Amino acid sequence: MANRFGGRRWRSRPPSPALKVYFQALASARHIGLRPDDTILVGISGGPDSCTLLDAVSSIRQRLGVSFRLRAAHLIHDFRGEEKYDDARFVQDFCERLGCHLTVEEKDVAAYQREHGVSSFEQAARDLRYEFLERVARETGARFVAVAHTADDLAETVLLHIARGSGMHGLRGMSEVASWPYPGDEPAPRLWRPLLGVRRADTIAYCTEQRIGYRDDSTNYMEDFARNRVRLNLMPALAEQLNPRIVPALGRLARTAAAQLDFLEACADEEWPAVAPGPVTEQGMLRLHRDTLADLHPALQTLILRRAWTSATGDNKRLTEGHLQQMARIAGENASGRTVMLPGGYTARTNKEWLEIYPAGISKDCPYPHWPGDFRITLPWGPIATGVTKRGDWEVAAEGVKVEAGASLDTGDPMQAYLSPSALAEGATVRTWQPGDRMRPLGMSGRRKLQDLFTDAGLPREWRDKIPLVITPAGIAWAVGVRLADWAAVRRDEQGNAEAVLLTFQAKTSP
């Protein structure tokens, strides 16, 4: 079969590295569907991979018949002294020869580390690169940002993630086209890796064949960095002693993990609304329904928890599998008040119904306003169909109702409950907690201290003196928003019907 590149043909021999790279980039460009009005931003360091990328993407415009706009961006951001400025001058000359507009900036990685508390120089440099590329992409209107990752980079990334104990997200490594790796304002550019199907040796050969110079970054040989140790020591040892084709083998693992993860993510999409029924609050808190989460397969629990973390924090990088496992554990325990400390000062905490993820210093909304002092409830006896009692910022409504057979006795509102009329027959008052208060909660045997119930529910201490208690001569009938007493619960007759008093506590103003 004859193929053509630059007017030359080959039949029996395989294509040269330059042709291999060219057609890989061409196929990738066709796959993402470039349009004539597109702008492509290429991140270029001056090394063989990125020089090959910019040259190849520039070359395929004519072949595609799509005259998309091409821009390049170079960030000066390391500690190599004059060498890094030599790289920038080389990149500028290279872009001028290609007729490609270049944006160059310099950033201080060490200052960024100090300011943001990032311990890894590699991670800080990566953060700054992607922050820079995203900003330039927005300024130029680029729909795609092309970066020069190769099959070797993919294999090294997967191996690093395996060593760190990452889950399937780590095994997935990189993909040819991906969402922007740092959450932010929409719409964000897409990340494009046209060279993910070729080897690093191919890009060096491409530069040699096309007579393109490139820079050899001295930091690539510093074994202080984990990726360099993988590249220089571990990968060659694995190729020599375990599998000569270790790079494609790790690439296959990444593709398999990606396919399986895509399926699980689709399943997680279906479960998400039930597990996280509300949005992230203005204070940055997200709540997950514990029982619904516990009913899911562990694989889906992990995906839901990761998604919750990203939704609450905007960070999809620093959470580990260990954090996910700890959150899943406390969510499944039959207890409240359990906590897990998360990166960035965030906390995961359980209460009776929810697993909450929130930032440090959050003032969690207290549903109980300032306490106006003890008062008596007007109940729906005699001619009163609905009794309404107003004290301070509180309004309490008491309505006599009939609960039909099959109707739920769970109102779905923690500030509202059905109580047995007989439990309130001798009247009821409202007061707040006093040391030594006890009650027998619905569904539990024996009496318990209220302070223990508050702790189990994960209620902050500063809330407890504001929580209304419905008191009768028989004892505490209801700790509002916390637990109903077993003896005060509604009892159905033989037909399943019941008479009840529906008590509703409402705060008229914000606490």
C-alpha positions as CSV (number, residue, x, y, z in Angstrom):
1,M,0.0,0.0,0.0
2,A,1.4,3.3,-1.0
3,N,1.4,6.3,1.3
4,R,2.5,9.9,0.7
5,F,4.3,12.5,2.7
6,G,6.0,15.5,1.1
7,G,5.7,13.8,-2.4
8,R,7.7,10.7,-1.3
9,R,6.3,7.1,-1.2
10,W,7.2,4.0,0.7
11,R,6.0,0.5,0.1
12,S,7.9,-2.3,1.9
13,R,9.7,-0.2,4.5
14,P,7.9,1.2,7.6
15,P,7.6,5.0,7.8
16,S,10.5,7.0,9.3
17,P,10.1,8.4,12.8
18,A,9.3,11.8,11.3
19,L,6.4,10.2,9.2
20,K,5.2,8.2,12.3
21,V,5.0,11.4,14.4
22,Y,3.4,13.4,11.6
23,F,0.7,10.9,11.0
24,Q,0.1,10.4,14.7
25,A,-0.5,14.1,15.1
26,L,-2.6,14.2,11.9
27,A,-4.8,11.3,13.1
28,S,-5.2,13.0,16.5
29,A,-6.1,16.3,15.0
30,R,-8.8,14.6,12.9
31,H,-10.1,12.8,15.9
32,I,-10.7,16.0,17.9
33,G,-12.4,17.7,14.9
34,L,-10.4,20.9,14.5
35,R,-12.3,23.8,12.9
36,P,-11.1,26.6,10.7
37,D,-11.9,29.2,13.4
38,D,-10.0,27.2,16.1
39,T,-7.0,28.5,18.0
40,I,-4.5,25.9,19.3
41,L,-2.1,26.9,22.0
42,V,1.0,24.8,22.2
43,G,3.0,24.6,25.4
44,I,6.7,24.6,24.5
45,S,9.7,24.2,26.7
46,G,12.4,23.9,24.0
47,G,13.0,20.2,24.5
48,P,12.7,17.6,21.6
49,D,9.1,16.6,22.6
50,S,7.6,20.1,22.5
51,C,9.6,21.2,19.5
52,T,8.4,18.2,17.6
53,L,4.9,18.9,18.7
54,L,4.9,22.5,17.5
55,D,6.5,21.7,14.2
56,A,4.2,18.7,13.6
57,V,1.0,20.6,14.4
58,S,2.1,23.5,12.2
59,S,2.8,21.1,9.4
60,I,-0.6,19.3,9.5
61,R,-2.6,22.5,8.8
62,Q,-2.1,22.2,5.1
63,R,-2.8,18.5,5.1
64,L,-6.0,18.9,7.0
65,G,-7.2,21.8,4.9
66,V,-8.1,23.6,8.1
67,S,-6.3,26.9,8.6
68,F,-6.6,27.0,12.4
69,R,-4.6,29.6,14.3
70,L,-1.5,28.5,16.1
71,R,-0.1,30.1,19.2
72,A,2.7,29.0,21.6
73,A,3.5,29.7,25.2
74,H,6.7,29.3,27.2
75,L,7.1,29.7,31.0
76,I,10.4,30.4,32.6
77,H,10.1,28.8,36.1
78,D,13.1,26.9,37.4
79,F,16.4,27.4,39.2
80,R,18.9,26.9,36.4
81,G,20.2,30.5,36.2
82,E,21.2,31.7,32.8
83,E,20.3,28.3,31.2
84,K,16.6,28.9,31.5
85,Y,16.9,32.3,29.7
86,D,18.9,30.5,26.9
87,D,15.9,28.1,26.6
88,A,13.5,31.1,26.3
89,R,15.7,32.7,23.6
90,F,15.9,29.4,21.7
91,V,12.1,29.0,21.8
92,Q,11.6,32.5,20.6
93,D,13.8,32.0,17.6
94,F,12.2,28.7,16.8
95,C,8.7,30.2,16.9
96,E,9.8,33.1,14.7
97,R,11.0,30.6,12.1
98,L,7.6,28.9,12.1
99,G,5.8,32.2,12.1
100,C,4.0,31.3,15.3
101,H,3.2,34.0,17.9
102,L,4.8,33.2,21.3
103,T,3.9,34.3,24.8
104,V,6.7,34.2,27.4
105,E,6.5,34.8,31.2
106,E,8.6,34.1,34.3
107,K,7.3,32.7,37.6
108,D,9.0,32.1,41.0
109,V,8.3,28.5,41.9
110,A,9.9,28.8,45.4
111,A,7.7,31.8,46.2
112,Y,4.6,29.9,45.0
113,Q,5.6,27.0,47.3
114,R,5.8,29.2,50.3
115,E,2.6,31.1,49.6
116,H,0.5,28.0,48.9
117,G,2.2,25.5,51.3
118,V,3.2,23.1,48.5
119,S,6.1,20.9,49.6
120,S,6.9,19.4,46.1
121,F,8.8,21.6,43.7
122,E,7.6,19.4,40.9
123,Q,3.9,19.9,41.9
124,A,4.4,23.6,42.3
125,A,6.0,24.0,38.9
126,R,3.2,22.0,37.4
127,D,0.6,24.2,39.0
128,L,2.2,27.3,37.7
129,R,2.6,25.9,34.2
130,Y,-1.1,25.0,33.9
131,E,-2.2,28.2,35.5
132,F,-0.1,30.1,32.9
133,L,-1.4,28.0,30.0
134,E,-5.0,28.3,31.0
135,R,-4.7,32.1,31.2
136,V,-3.0,32.4,27.9
137,A,-5.6,30.1,26.3
138,R,-8.4,32.3,27.6
139,E,-6.6,35.4,26.3
140,T,-6.1,34.0,22.9
141,G,-9.5,32.2,22.7
142,A,-7.8,28.7,22.3
143,R,-10.2,25.8,22.4
144,F,-7.3,23.3,22.9
145,V,-4.0,23.5,24.7
146,A,-1.6,21.0,23.1
147,V,1.1,19.5,25.4
148,A,3.9,17.2,24.3
149,H,3.4,14.1,26.5
150,T,4.5,10.9,24.9
151,A,3.9,7.2,25.5
152,D,7.0,7.3,27.8
153,D,5.4,10.0,29.9
154,L,2.2,8.0,30.2
155,A,4.1,4.9,31.3
156,E,6.1,6.8,33.9
157,T,3.0,8.5,35.2
158,V,1.2,5.1,35.6
159,L,4.2,3.6,37.4
160,L,4.5,6.6,39.8
161,H,0.8,6.3,40.6
162,I,1.2,2.6,41.2
163,A,4.1,3.2,43.6
164,R,2.0,5.8,45.5
165,G,-1.0,3.4,45.9
166,S,-3.3,5.4,43.6
167,G,-6.7,4.0,42.6
168,M,-8.1,3.6,39.1
169,H,-7.8,7.4,38.5
170,G,-4.1,7.0,38.9
171,L,-3.9,3.9,36.6
172,R,-5.7,5.9,33.9
173,G,-2.7,8.1,33.7
174,M,-3.3,10.4,30.7
175,S,-5.7,10.5,27.8
176,E,-5.4,12.0,24.3
177,V,-8.1,14.6,25.0
178,A,-9.1,15.6,28.5
179,S,-10.9,18.2,30.5
180,W,-8.7,20.9,32.0
181,P,-6.9,19.3,35.0
182,Y,-7.6,22.2,37.4
183,P,-11.2,23.1,38.0
184,G,-12.1,26.7,37.4
185,D,-14.4,29.0,35.5
186,E,-16.2,27.6,32.5
187,P,-15.7,27.2,29.6
188,A,-12.2,25.9,30.1
189,P,-9.9,24.8,27.3
190,R,-9.5,21.2,26.5
191,L,-6.1,19.5,27.0
192,W,-4.8,17.8,23.8
193,R,-1.9,15.3,23.7
194,P,-1.3,14.6,20.0
195,L,2.0,12.6,20.6
196,L,0.7,10.2,23.3
197,G,1.0,7.3,20.8
198,V,4.7,7.8,20.0
199,R,7.9,7.3,22.0
200,R,10.4,9.9,23.2
201,A,13.0,8.3,20.9
202,D,10.6,9.1,18.0
203,T,10.5,12.8,18.8
204,I,14.3,13.0,19.0
205,A,14.5,11.2,15.7
206,Y,11.9,13.6,14.2
207,C,14.1,16.6,15.2
208,T,17.1,15.0,13.7
209,E,15.4,14.2,10.4
210,Q,13.7,17.6,10.1
211,R,16.9,19.3,11.2
212,I,15.3,21.0,14.2
213,G,17.4,22.0,17.1
214,Y,16.3,21.5,20.6
215,R,17.4,22.2,24.2
216,D,18.5,19.5,26.6
217,D,17.3,20.5,30.1
218,S,19.9,19.7,32.7
219,T,17.2,19.2,35.4
220,N,16.1,16.1,33.5
221,Y,19.1,14.3,34.9
222,M,18.7,15.4,38.6
223,E,17.7,12.4,40.6
224,D,16.2,14.6,43.3
225,F,12.9,14.4,41.4
226,A,10.9,11.2,41.6
227,R,10.0,11.3,37.9
228,N,13.6,11.5,36.9
229,R,14.4,8.5,39.0
230,V,11.7,6.5,37.3
231,R,12.9,7.6,33.9
232,L,16.6,7.1,34.4
233,N,16.7,4.1,36.7
234,L,13.4,2.2,37.1
235,M,12.1,2.1,33.6
236,P,15.4,0.8,32.1
237,A,15.6,-1.8,34.8
238,L,12.1,-3.0,34.2
239,A,12.7,-3.2,30.4
240,E,15.9,-5.2,30.9
241,Q,14.8,-7.5,33.7
242,L,11.0,-7.8,33.3
243,N,9.5,-6.8,30.0
244,P,11.3,-5.2,27.1
245,R,8.0,-3.7,26.1
246,I,7.2,-2.2,29.4
247,V,6.1,1.1,28.0
248,P,3.4,-0.2,25.7
249,A,2.3,-2.7,28.5
250,L,1.8,0.2,30.9
251,G,0.0,2.1,28.1
252,R,-2.4,-0.9,27.7
253,L,-3.0,-0.9,31.5
254,A,-3.9,2.8,31.4
255,R,-6.3,2.3,28.5
256,T,-8.0,-0.6,30.2
257,A,-8.4,1.4,33.5
258,A,-9.7,4.4,31.6
259,A,-12.4,2.3,29.9
260,Q,-13.5,0.7,33.1
261,L,-13.5,4.0,34.9
262,D,-15.6,5.6,32.2
263,F,-18.3,3.0,32.9
264,L,-18.1,3.5,36.6
265,E,-18.3,7.2,36.3
266,A,-21.5,6.8,34.2
267,C,-22.9,4.8,37.1
268,A,-21.8,7.4,39.6
269,D,-23.6,10.1,37.5
270,E,-26.9,8.2,38.0
271,E,-26.4,7.9,41.8
272,W,-25.1,11.4,42.5
273,P,-28.4,13.2,42.8
274,A,-29.6,10.8,45.5
275,V,-26.4,10.8,47.5
276,A,-25.8,14.6,47.2
277,P,-29.2,16.1,46.9
278,G,-28.1,19.7,47.6
279,P,-25.4,22.0,46.1
280,V,-22.3,23.2,47.8
281,T,-23.3,26.0,50.2
282,E,-21.9,29.5,50.0
283,Q,-19.6,28.6,52.9
284,G,-18.2,25.6,51.0
285,M,-20.0,22.7,52.7
286,L,-21.3,19.7,50.8
287,R,-23.5,17.0,52.4
288,L,-23.7,13.4,51.4
289,H,-26.6,11.2,52.5
290,R,-24.9,8.4,54.6
291,D,-27.5,5.6,54.1
292,T,-27.7,6.2,50.4
293,L,-23.9,6.2,50.1
294,A,-23.6,3.0,52.2
295,D,-25.9,1.1,49.9
296,L,-23.6,1.6,46.9
297,H,-20.8,-0.7,45.8
298,P,-17.5,0.3,47.3
299,A,-16.1,1.2,43.9
300,L,-19.0,3.7,43.4
301,Q,-18.6,5.0,47.0
302,T,-15.0,5.9,46.2
303,L,-16.0,7.7,43.0
304,I,-18.8,9.6,44.7
305,L,-16.5,10.7,47.5
306,R,-13.8,11.9,45.1
307,R,-16.5,13.8,43.2
308,A,-17.8,15.3,46.4
309,W,-14.3,16.5,47.3
310,T,-13.7,18.1,43.9
311,S,-17.1,19.8,44.1
312,A,-16.5,21.2,47.6
313,T,-12.9,22.2,47.1
314,G,-12.3,22.8,43.4
315,D,-9.2,20.6,43.9
316,N,-8.9,17.2,42.2
317,K,-5.2,16.5,42.9
318,R,-4.3,16.2,46.6
319,L,-6.9,13.7,47.8
320,T,-5.4,10.2,48.3
321,E,-6.9,6.8,48.3
322,G,-6.3,6.7,52.0
323,H,-8.5,9.8,52.5
324,L,-11.2,8.2,50.4
325,Q,-11.1,4.9,52.4
326,Q,-11.3,6.8,55.7
327,M,-14.3,8.8,54.6
328,A,-16.1,5.7,53.4
329,R,-15.3,4.0,56.8
330,I,-16.8,6.8,59.0
331,A,-19.8,7.2,56.7
332,G,-20.6,3.5,57.1
333,E,-20.1,3.4,60.9
334,N,-23.2,3.5,63.1
335,A,-22.1,6.6,64.9
336,S,-22.0,10.3,64.6
337,G,-19.3,12.9,65.3
338,R,-16.5,10.9,63.5
339,T,-14.1,13.1,61.5
340,V,-11.4,12.8,58.9
341,M,-8.9,15.6,58.3
342,L,-8.5,16.3,54.6
343,P,-6.0,18.3,52.6
344,G,-6.3,22.1,52.5
345,G,-7.8,22.4,55.9
346,Y,-11.0,20.6,55.0
347,T,-12.8,18.2,57.3
348,A,-15.2,15.3,56.7
349,R,-17.6,14.8,59.6
350,T,-20.6,12.6,60.2
351,N,-23.8,13.4,62.0
352,K,-26.9,11.3,62.2
353,E,-27.9,11.5,58.5
354,W,-25.1,13.2,56.7
355,L,-21.4,13.1,55.8
356,E,-20.4,16.7,55.6
357,I,-17.3,18.0,53.9
358,Y,-16.4,21.6,54.8
359,P,-13.5,24.0,55.1
360,A,-11.7,25.1,58.3
361,G,-13.3,28.0,60.1
362,I,-16.7,27.4,58.6
363,S,-19.6,28.7,60.8
364,K,-22.1,26.0,60.1
365,D,-25.6,27.4,59.9
366,C,-27.4,26.9,63.2
367,P,-31.1,26.2,62.7
368,Y,-31.9,27.4,66.2
369,P,-32.3,31.2,66.8
370,H,-31.7,33.0,70.1
371,W,-33.6,31.3,73.0
372,P,-36.4,33.6,74.2
373,G,-37.0,31.7,77.5
374,D,-39.3,28.8,78.5
375,F,-42.9,28.9,77.2
376,R,-46.0,26.8,77.0
377,I,-47.3,25.4,73.7
378,T,-50.9,26.1,72.6
379,L,-52.3,22.7,71.6
380,P,-55.2,21.9,69.2
381,W,-57.7,20.9,71.9
382,G,-61.4,21.8,71.9
383,P,-62.3,24.5,69.5
384,I,-58.7,25.2,68.5
385,A,-57.9,23.3,65.2
386,T,-54.4,24.6,65.0
387,G,-52.5,26.1,67.9
388,V,-49.8,28.8,67.1
389,T,-47.4,29.9,69.7
390,K,-45.0,32.8,69.1
391,R,-42.0,33.6,71.3
392,G,-39.1,35.7,70.3
393,D,-37.8,34.4,66.9
394,W,-39.7,31.1,67.3
395,E,-43.1,30.1,66.0
396,V,-44.6,26.8,67.0
397,A,-47.6,25.3,65.2
398,A,-49.6,22.4,66.6
399,E,-52.2,20.8,64.4
400,G,-54.4,17.8,65.0
401,V,-54.2,15.5,62.0
402,K,-55.2,12.0,60.8
403,V,-52.5,9.8,59.4
404,E,-53.9,7.4,56.9
405,A,-52.8,3.8,56.6
406,G,-49.6,3.6,54.5
407,A,-48.8,7.2,54.9
408,S,-45.3,7.9,56.3
409,L,-44.7,9.2,59.8
410,D,-41.4,10.7,58.7
411,T,-42.1,14.3,57.7
412,G,-38.7,14.7,56.0
413,D,-38.2,17.9,58.0
414,P,-36.1,17.7,61.2
415,M,-38.0,20.6,62.7
416,Q,-41.4,18.9,62.3
417,A,-42.7,15.7,63.9
418,Y,-45.9,13.7,64.6
419,L,-46.5,13.1,68.3
420,S,-49.2,11.0,70.0
421,P,-52.1,13.1,71.3
422,S,-52.0,11.1,74.6
423,A,-48.4,12.2,75.1
424,L,-49.5,15.8,75.0
425,A,-52.8,15.4,76.8
426,E,-51.6,17.1,80.0
427,G,-50.0,20.0,78.1
428,A,-46.5,20.7,77.0
429,T,-43.9,23.4,77.6
430,V,-40.7,24.2,75.8
431,R,-37.3,24.7,77.4
432,T,-33.7,24.0,76.5
433,W,-31.2,21.4,77.7
434,Q,-30.2,21.1,81.4
435,P,-27.3,19.0,82.7
436,G,-28.6,15.5,83.5
437,D,-31.5,15.5,81.0
438,R,-32.3,12.1,79.7
439,M,-34.8,10.5,77.4
440,R,-35.6,7.2,75.8
441,P,-35.2,7.8,72.0
442,L,-37.6,6.2,69.5
443,G,-36.3,2.8,68.5
444,M,-33.9,2.4,71.3
445,S,-34.0,0.6,74.6
446,G,-33.2,2.4,77.8
447,R,-32.7,6.1,78.6
448,R,-29.8,8.1,77.3
449,K,-28.3,11.5,78.3
450,L,-29.2,14.2,75.9
451,Q,-25.6,15.4,75.7
452,D,-24.7,11.9,74.3
453,L,-27.5,12.2,71.8
454,F,-26.2,15.6,70.7
455,T,-22.7,14.2,70.3
456,D,-24.0,11.3,68.3
457,A,-25.8,13.7,66.0
458,G,-22.6,15.7,65.5
459,L,-24.2,18.9,66.9
460,P,-21.7,21.6,67.7
461,R,-21.5,22.5,71.4
462,E,-22.5,26.1,70.7
463,W,-25.8,24.9,69.4
464,R,-26.9,22.9,72.4
465,D,-28.2,25.7,74.6
466,K,-30.6,26.7,71.8
467,I,-32.2,23.4,71.0
468,P,-35.9,23.3,72.0
469,L,-37.1,20.4,74.1
470,V,-40.8,19.6,74.2
471,I,-41.5,18.7,77.9
472,T,-44.6,17.1,79.4
473,P,-45.2,15.8,82.9
474,A,-44.1,12.4,81.6
475,G,-40.7,13.7,80.5
476,I,-39.0,14.9,77.4
477,A,-41.2,14.1,74.4
478,W,-39.0,15.5,71.6
479,A,-35.6,17.1,71.3
480,V,-36.4,19.2,68.3
481,G,-34.3,18.3,65.3
482,V,-32.6,15.5,67.1
483,R,-34.7,12.6,68.5
484,L,-38.3,11.8,69.3
485,A,-39.1,9.9,72.6
486,D,-40.3,6.4,72.1
487,W,-43.2,6.8,74.5
488,A,-44.4,10.0,72.6
489,A,-44.4,8.4,69.1
490,V,-47.7,7.9,67.2
491,R,-49.3,4.4,67.4
492,R,-51.4,3.1,64.6
493,D,-54.7,1.2,65.1
494,E,-55.5,-2.2,63.6
495,Q,-56.4,-0.7,60.3
496,G,-53.1,1.3,60.2
497,N,-54.6,4.7,60.8
498,A,-53.6,7.1,63.5
499,E,-54.5,10.3,65.3
500,A,-51.6,12.6,65.7
501,V,-50.5,16.1,66.6
502,L,-48.2,17.6,64.0
503,L,-45.7,19.9,65.7
504,T,-43.7,22.4,63.6
505,F,-41.0,24.6,64.9
506,Q,-40.0,27.5,62.6
507,A,-37.4,30.3,63.1
508,K,-38.9,33.5,61.9
509,T,-35.6,35.3,61.5
510,S,-32.0,34.1,60.9
511,P,-30.1,33.2,64.0
